[in-house]
Amino acid sequence: MTFYHLKYCSREQLCIRGYNAEMKKSEQTKAKLVKAVINLINKGKKISVASVSKEANTAYGSFYRYFNNLDEIHEAAILNWVLERAEQLDRELSKEKSNLYKIYYGWYIAIDLYKDVYTANWLIEHPASINEAWVQTHPITFGWLQEAIKKKEEPGLNNENLRHFQMSSSYVHWTYQNALRELIRGRKSIHVYLDLMNSINFLNLPRKTHQKYLKKVADSV
Protein backbone atom coordinates (compact mmCIF):
# COMPACT_ATOMS: atom_id res chain seq x y z
CA MET A 1 0.00 0.00 0.00
CA THR A 2 1.41 3.36 -0.98
CA PHE A 3 1.13 6.66 0.83
CA TYR A 4 0.25 8.73 -2.21
CA HIS A 5 1.97 12.07 -1.43
CA LEU A 6 3.22 11.04 2.01
CA LYS A 7 6.87 10.25 2.54
CA TYR A 8 9.50 10.48 5.24
CA CYS A 9 10.40 14.02 6.24
CA SER A 10 14.14 14.25 6.66
CA ARG A 11 16.06 17.25 7.95
CA GLU A 12 16.19 18.62 4.40
CA GLN A 13 12.45 18.22 3.83
CA LEU A 14 9.31 19.94 5.05
CA CYS A 15 5.83 18.49 5.59
CA ILE A 16 3.19 21.17 5.34
CA ARG A 17 -0.49 20.36 4.63
CA GLY A 18 0.33 16.84 3.49
CA TYR A 19 2.84 17.85 0.83
CA ASN A 20 6.51 16.85 1.03
CA ALA A 21 9.10 18.26 -1.33
CA GLU A 22 12.85 18.60 -1.35
CA MET A 23 13.40 22.02 0.13
CA LYS A 24 15.08 24.86 -1.60
CA LYS A 25 17.57 26.74 0.50
CA SER A 26 15.01 29.47 1.11
CA GLU A 27 12.67 26.90 2.67
CA GLN A 28 15.16 25.70 5.25
CA THR A 29 14.39 28.58 7.60
CA LYS A 30 10.69 27.72 7.51
CA ALA A 31 11.49 24.10 8.37
CA LYS A 32 13.72 25.21 11.24
CA LEU A 33 10.92 27.33 12.66
CA VAL A 34 8.43 24.45 12.51
CA LYS A 35 10.94 22.11 14.13
CA ALA A 36 11.61 24.69 16.82
CA VAL A 37 7.95 24.66 17.86
CA ILE A 38 8.04 20.88 18.30
CA ASN A 39 11.27 21.09 20.29
CA LEU A 40 9.82 23.74 22.60
CA ILE A 41 6.66 21.70 23.17
CA ASN A 42 8.75 18.66 24.07
CA LYS A 43 10.61 20.79 26.62
CA GLY A 44 7.42 22.26 28.06
CA LYS A 45 8.51 25.77 27.08
CA LYS A 46 6.24 28.69 26.23
CA ILE A 47 5.62 29.28 22.53
CA SER A 48 6.13 32.84 21.32
CA VAL A 49 7.64 34.40 18.23
CA ALA A 50 10.72 35.25 20.28
CA SER A 51 11.14 31.76 21.77
CA VAL A 52 10.59 30.04 18.41
CA SER A 53 13.08 32.33 16.67
CA LYS A 54 15.65 31.76 19.41
CA GLU A 55 15.20 27.96 19.32
CA ALA A 56 15.49 27.97 15.52
CA ASN A 57 18.48 30.32 15.68
CA THR A 58 16.85 32.66 13.18
CA ALA A 59 16.22 36.38 13.14
CA TYR A 60 13.01 37.53 14.83
CA GLY A 61 11.71 39.08 11.61
CA SER A 62 12.17 35.84 9.65
CA PHE A 63 9.14 34.37 11.40
CA TYR A 64 6.74 36.74 9.64
CA ARG A 65 8.10 35.91 6.20
CA TYR A 66 6.51 32.47 6.53
CA PHE A 67 3.74 32.74 9.12
CA ASN A 68 1.20 35.44 9.86
CA ASN A 69 0.75 34.37 13.47
CA LEU A 70 1.43 31.62 16.00
CA ASP A 71 -1.74 29.70 15.07
CA GLU A 72 -0.35 29.10 11.59
CA ILE A 73 2.93 27.67 12.80
CA HIS A 74 1.12 25.52 15.37
CA GLU A 75 -0.98 24.04 12.56
CA ALA A 76 2.11 23.41 10.43
CA ALA A 77 3.97 21.77 13.31
CA ILE A 78 1.07 19.49 14.28
CA LEU A 79 0.52 18.40 10.70
CA ASN A 80 4.23 17.81 10.18
CA TRP A 81 4.41 15.71 13.33
CA VAL A 82 1.36 13.56 12.52
CA LEU A 83 2.33 12.87 8.91
CA GLU A 84 5.90 12.06 9.84
CA ARG A 85 4.70 9.51 12.40
CA ALA A 86 2.18 8.08 9.91
CA GLU A 87 4.99 7.38 7.45
CA GLN A 88 7.04 5.75 10.18
CA LEU A 89 4.08 3.58 11.18
CA ASP A 90 3.57 2.43 7.59
CA ARG A 91 7.17 1.27 7.47
CA GLU A 92 6.87 -0.49 10.82
CA LEU A 93 3.79 -2.40 9.67
CA SER A 94 5.06 -3.21 6.17
CA LYS A 95 5.35 -6.93 6.99
CA GLU A 96 2.00 -7.15 8.80
CA LYS A 97 -0.40 -9.21 6.68
CA SER A 98 -3.65 -8.07 8.29
CA ASN A 99 -4.76 -4.70 6.99
CA LEU A 100 -7.51 -4.56 9.60
CA TYR A 101 -4.96 -4.98 12.35
CA LYS A 102 -2.95 -2.12 10.85
CA ILE A 103 -6.00 0.13 11.21
CA TYR A 104 -6.67 -0.85 14.81
CA TYR A 105 -3.03 -0.61 15.81
CA GLY A 106 -2.68 2.72 14.02
CA TRP A 107 -5.40 4.23 16.17
CA TYR A 108 -3.64 2.99 19.30
CA ILE A 109 -0.45 4.72 18.15
CA ALA A 110 -2.48 7.89 17.52
CA ILE A 111 -3.24 7.95 21.25
CA ASP A 112 0.04 6.65 22.64
CA LEU A 113 2.11 9.06 20.54
CA TYR A 114 0.81 12.07 22.49
CA LYS A 115 0.71 10.65 26.00
CA ASP A 116 3.09 13.16 27.57
CA VAL A 117 1.37 16.07 29.30
CA TYR A 118 3.00 18.85 27.27
CA THR A 119 2.01 17.38 23.92
CA ALA A 120 -1.50 16.41 24.99
CA ASN A 121 -2.19 19.92 26.26
CA TRP A 122 -0.78 21.37 23.06
CA LEU A 123 -3.20 19.34 20.93
CA ILE A 124 -6.17 20.08 23.17
CA GLU A 125 -5.48 23.79 22.69
CA HIS A 126 -5.49 23.37 18.89
CA PRO A 127 -8.36 20.94 18.09
CA ALA A 128 -8.92 22.17 14.54
CA SER A 129 -5.28 21.57 13.62
CA ILE A 130 -5.15 18.02 14.95
CA ASN A 131 -8.44 17.20 13.23
CA GLU A 132 -7.05 18.53 9.96
CA ALA A 133 -3.97 16.37 10.46
CA TRP A 134 -6.09 13.23 10.92
CA VAL A 135 -8.00 14.07 7.72
CA GLN A 136 -4.67 14.13 5.87
CA THR A 137 -3.98 10.56 7.02
CA HIS A 138 -7.30 9.22 5.69
CA PRO A 139 -5.77 7.93 2.44
CA ILE A 140 -3.64 5.62 4.56
CA THR A 141 -6.58 4.11 6.44
CA PHE A 142 -8.75 3.99 3.32
CA GLY A 143 -5.98 2.13 1.50
CA TRP A 144 -5.67 -0.44 4.29
CA LEU A 145 -9.43 -0.93 4.46
CA GLN A 146 -9.78 -1.26 0.70
CA GLU A 147 -7.06 -3.92 0.72
CA ALA A 148 -8.83 -5.75 3.56
CA ILE A 149 -12.09 -5.74 1.57
CA LYS A 150 -10.32 -6.90 -1.57
CA LYS A 151 -8.66 -9.78 0.27
CA LYS A 152 -11.85 -10.62 2.20
CA GLU A 153 -9.98 -10.60 5.49
CA GLU A 154 -13.25 -11.03 7.39
CA PRO A 155 -16.58 -12.58 6.30
CA GLY A 156 -19.02 -9.96 5.05
CA LEU A 157 -16.44 -7.18 4.86
CA ASN A 158 -17.48 -4.87 2.02
CA ASN A 159 -17.76 -1.27 0.86
CA GLU A 160 -20.43 -0.57 3.47
CA ASN A 161 -17.69 -0.83 6.07
CA LEU A 162 -15.69 1.75 4.14
CA ARG A 163 -18.72 4.02 3.95
CA HIS A 164 -19.30 3.63 7.68
CA PHE A 165 -15.70 4.59 8.44
CA GLN A 166 -16.01 7.70 6.29
CA MET A 167 -19.15 8.67 8.19
CA SER A 168 -17.85 7.90 11.70
CA SER A 169 -14.29 9.19 11.38
CA SER A 170 -15.17 12.81 12.10
CA TYR A 171 -16.87 11.76 15.34
CA VAL A 172 -13.81 9.73 16.32
CA HIS A 173 -11.63 12.79 15.73
CA TRP A 174 -13.67 14.94 18.12
CA THR A 175 -13.81 12.14 20.70
CA TYR A 176 -10.02 12.15 20.50
CA GLN A 177 -9.97 15.38 22.50
CA ASN A 178 -11.49 13.54 25.44
CA ALA A 179 -8.91 10.77 25.03
CA LEU A 180 -6.14 13.35 25.38
CA ARG A 181 -7.71 14.65 28.58
CA GLU A 182 -7.77 11.12 29.96
CA LEU A 183 -4.06 10.78 29.23
CA ILE A 184 -3.38 14.00 31.11
CA ARG A 185 -5.23 12.55 34.11
CA GLY A 186 -2.64 9.77 34.14
CA ARG A 187 -4.51 6.88 32.56
CA LYS A 188 -2.53 4.40 30.48
CA SER A 189 -2.70 4.72 26.70
CA ILE A 190 -4.06 1.22 26.17
CA HIS A 191 -6.93 1.79 28.63
CA VAL A 192 -7.88 5.07 26.99
CA TYR A 193 -7.67 3.41 23.58
CA LEU A 194 -9.90 0.49 24.58
CA ASP A 195 -12.51 2.83 26.08
CA LEU A 196 -12.54 4.93 22.91
CA MET A 197 -12.76 1.95 20.56
CA ASN A 198 -15.45 0.25 22.64
CA SER A 199 -17.55 3.41 22.55
CA ILE A 200 -17.57 3.60 18.75
CA ASN A 201 -17.25 0.66 16.37
CA PHE A 202 -15.72 2.82 13.66
CA LEU A 203 -15.56 0.07 11.01
CA ASN A 204 -19.00 -1.36 11.86
CA LEU A 205 -17.61 -4.87 12.26
CA PRO A 206 -19.49 -7.58 14.17
CA ARG A 207 -18.88 -7.07 17.88
CA LYS A 208 -16.98 -10.35 18.22
CA THR A 209 -14.69 -9.38 15.34
CA HIS A 210 -14.22 -5.88 16.71
CA GLN A 211 -13.22 -7.29 20.11
CA LYS A 212 -10.81 -9.72 18.47
CA TYR A 213 -8.76 -6.91 16.97
CA LEU A 214 -8.86 -4.86 20.15
CA LYS A 215 -7.50 -7.83 22.06
CA LYS A 216 -4.78 -8.35 19.48
CA VAL A 217 -3.66 -4.73 19.93
CA ALA A 218 -3.80 -4.99 23.73
CA ASP A 219 -1.73 -8.17 23.64
CA SER A 220 0.91 -6.54 21.46
CA VAL A 221 1.63 -3.52 23.70
C-alpha positions as CSV (number, residue, x, y, z in Angstrom):
1,M,0.0,0.0,0.0
2,T,1.4,3.4,-1.0
3,F,1.1,6.7,0.8
4,Y,0.3,8.7,-2.2
5,H,2.0,12.1,-1.4
6,L,3.2,11.0,2.0
7,K,6.9,10.3,2.5
8,Y,9.5,10.5,5.2
9,C,10.4,14.0,6.2
10,S,14.1,14.3,6.7
11,R,16.1,17.3,8.0
12,E,16.2,18.6,4.4
13,Q,12.4,18.2,3.8
14,L,9.3,19.9,5.0
15,C,5.8,18.5,5.6
16,I,3.2,21.2,5.3
17,R,-0.5,20.4,4.6
18,G,0.3,16.8,3.5
19,Y,2.8,17.9,0.8
20,N,6.5,16.9,1.0
21,A,9.1,18.3,-1.3
22,E,12.9,18.6,-1.4
23,M,13.4,22.0,0.1
24,K,15.1,24.9,-1.6
25,K,17.6,26.7,0.5
26,S,15.0,29.5,1.1
27,E,12.7,26.9,2.7
28,Q,15.2,25.7,5.3
29,T,14.4,28.6,7.6
30,K,10.7,27.7,7.5
31,A,11.5,24.1,8.4
32,K,13.7,25.2,11.2
33,L,10.9,27.3,12.7
34,V,8.4,24.4,12.5
35,K,10.9,22.1,14.1
36,A,11.6,24.7,16.8
37,V,7.9,24.7,17.9
38,I,8.0,20.9,18.3
39,N,11.3,21.1,20.3
40,L,9.8,23.7,22.6
41,I,6.7,21.7,23.2
42,N,8.8,18.7,24.1
43,K,10.6,20.8,26.6
44,G,7.4,22.3,28.1
45,K,8.5,25.8,27.1
46,K,6.2,28.7,26.2
47,I,5.6,29.3,22.5
48,S,6.1,32.8,21.3
49,V,7.6,34.4,18.2
50,A,10.7,35.3,20.3
51,S,11.1,31.8,21.8
52,V,10.6,30.0,18.4
53,S,13.1,32.3,16.7
54,K,15.7,31.8,19.4
55,E,15.2,28.0,19.3
56,A,15.5,28.0,15.5
57,N,18.5,30.3,15.7
58,T,16.8,32.7,13.2
59,A,16.2,36.4,13.1
60,Y,13.0,37.5,14.8
61,G,11.7,39.1,11.6
62,S,12.2,35.8,9.7
63,F,9.1,34.4,11.4
64,Y,6.7,36.7,9.6
65,R,8.1,35.9,6.2
66,Y,6.5,32.5,6.5
67,F,3.7,32.7,9.1
68,N,1.2,35.4,9.9
69,N,0.7,34.4,13.5
70,L,1.4,31.6,16.0
71,D,-1.7,29.7,15.1
72,E,-0.3,29.1,11.6
73,I,2.9,27.7,12.8
74,H,1.1,25.5,15.4
75,E,-1.0,24.0,12.6
76,A,2.1,23.4,10.4
77,A,4.0,21.8,13.3
78,I,1.1,19.5,14.3
79,L,0.5,18.4,10.7
80,N,4.2,17.8,10.2
81,W,4.4,15.7,13.3
82,V,1.4,13.6,12.5
83,L,2.3,12.9,8.9
84,E,5.9,12.1,9.8
85,R,4.7,9.5,12.4
86,A,2.2,8.1,9.9
87,E,5.0,7.4,7.4
88,Q,7.0,5.8,10.2
89,L,4.1,3.6,11.2
90,D,3.6,2.4,7.6
91,R,7.2,1.3,7.5
92,E,6.9,-0.5,10.8
93,L,3.8,-2.4,9.7
94,S,5.1,-3.2,6.2
95,K,5.4,-6.9,7.0
96,E,2.0,-7.1,8.8
97,K,-0.4,-9.2,6.7
98,S,-3.7,-8.1,8.3
99,N,-4.8,-4.7,7.0
100,L,-7.5,-4.6,9.6
101,Y,-5.0,-5.0,12.4
102,K,-2.9,-2.1,10.8
103,I,-6.0,0.1,11.2
104,Y,-6.7,-0.9,14.8
105,Y,-3.0,-0.6,15.8
106,G,-2.7,2.7,14.0
107,W,-5.4,4.2,16.2
108,Y,-3.6,3.0,19.3
109,I,-0.5,4.7,18.2
110,A,-2.5,7.9,17.5
111,I,-3.2,7.9,21.2
112,D,0.0,6.7,22.6
113,L,2.1,9.1,20.5
114,Y,0.8,12.1,22.5
115,K,0.7,10.6,26.0
116,D,3.1,13.2,27.6
117,V,1.4,16.1,29.3
118,Y,3.0,18.8,27.3
119,T,2.0,17.4,23.9
120,A,-1.5,16.4,25.0
121,N,-2.2,19.9,26.3
122,W,-0.8,21.4,23.1
123,L,-3.2,19.3,20.9
124,I,-6.2,20.1,23.2
125,E,-5.5,23.8,22.7
126,H,-5.5,23.4,18.9
127,P,-8.4,20.9,18.1
128,A,-8.9,22.2,14.5
129,S,-5.3,21.6,13.6
130,I,-5.2,18.0,15.0
131,N,-8.4,17.2,13.2
132,E,-7.1,18.5,10.0
133,A,-4.0,16.4,10.5
134,W,-6.1,13.2,10.9
135,V,-8.0,14.1,7.7
136,Q,-4.7,14.1,5.9
137,T,-4.0,10.6,7.0
138,H,-7.3,9.2,5.7
139,P,-5.8,7.9,2.4
140,I,-3.6,5.6,4.6
141,T,-6.6,4.1,6.4
142,F,-8.7,4.0,3.3
143,G,-6.0,2.1,1.5
144,W,-5.7,-0.4,4.3
145,L,-9.4,-0.9,4.5
146,Q,-9.8,-1.3,0.7
147,E,-7.1,-3.9,0.7
148,A,-8.8,-5.8,3.6
149,I,-12.1,-5.7,1.6
150,K,-10.3,-6.9,-1.6
151,K,-8.7,-9.8,0.3
152,K,-11.8,-10.6,2.2
153,E,-10.0,-10.6,5.5
154,E,-13.3,-11.0,7.4
155,P,-16.6,-12.6,6.3
156,G,-19.0,-10.0,5.1
157,L,-16.4,-7.2,4.9
158,N,-17.5,-4.9,2.0
159,N,-17.8,-1.3,0.9
160,E,-20.4,-0.6,3.5
161,N,-17.7,-0.8,6.1
162,L,-15.7,1.7,4.1
163,R,-18.7,4.0,4.0
164,H,-19.3,3.6,7.7
165,F,-15.7,4.6,8.4
166,Q,-16.0,7.7,6.3
167,M,-19.2,8.7,8.2
168,S,-17.8,7.9,11.7
169,S,-14.3,9.2,11.4
170,S,-15.2,12.8,12.1
171,Y,-16.9,11.8,15.3
172,V,-13.8,9.7,16.3
173,H,-11.6,12.8,15.7
174,W,-13.7,14.9,18.1
175,T,-13.8,12.1,20.7
176,Y,-10.0,12.2,20.5
177,Q,-10.0,15.4,22.5
178,N,-11.5,13.5,25.4
179,A,-8.9,10.8,25.0
180,L,-6.1,13.3,25.4
181,R,-7.7,14.7,28.6
182,E,-7.8,11.1,30.0
183,L,-4.1,10.8,29.2
184,I,-3.4,14.0,31.1
185,R,-5.2,12.5,34.1
186,G,-2.6,9.8,34.1
187,R,-4.5,6.9,32.6
188,K,-2.5,4.4,30.5
189,S,-2.7,4.7,26.7
190,I,-4.1,1.2,26.2
191,H,-6.9,1.8,28.6
192,V,-7.9,5.1,27.0
193,Y,-7.7,3.4,23.6
194,L,-9.9,0.5,24.6
195,D,-12.5,2.8,26.1
196,L,-12.5,4.9,22.9
197,M,-12.8,1.9,20.6
198,N,-15.5,0.3,22.6
199,S,-17.6,3.4,22.6
200,I,-17.6,3.6,18.8
201,N,-17.3,0.7,16.4
202,F,-15.7,2.8,13.7
203,L,-15.6,0.1,11.0
204,N,-19.0,-1.4,11.9
205,L,-17.6,-4.9,12.3
206,P,-19.5,-7.6,14.2
207,R,-18.9,-7.1,17.9
208,K,-17.0,-10.3,18.2
209,T,-14.7,-9.4,15.3
210,H,-14.2,-5.9,16.7
211,Q,-13.2,-7.3,20.1
212,K,-10.8,-9.7,18.5
213,Y,-8.8,-6.9,17.0
214,L,-8.9,-4.9,20.2
215,K,-7.5,-7.8,22.1
216,K,-4.8,-8.3,19.5
217,V,-3.7,-4.7,19.9
218,A,-3.8,-5.0,23.7
219,D,-1.7,-8.2,23.6
220,S,0.9,-6.5,21.5
221,V,1.6,-3.5,23.7
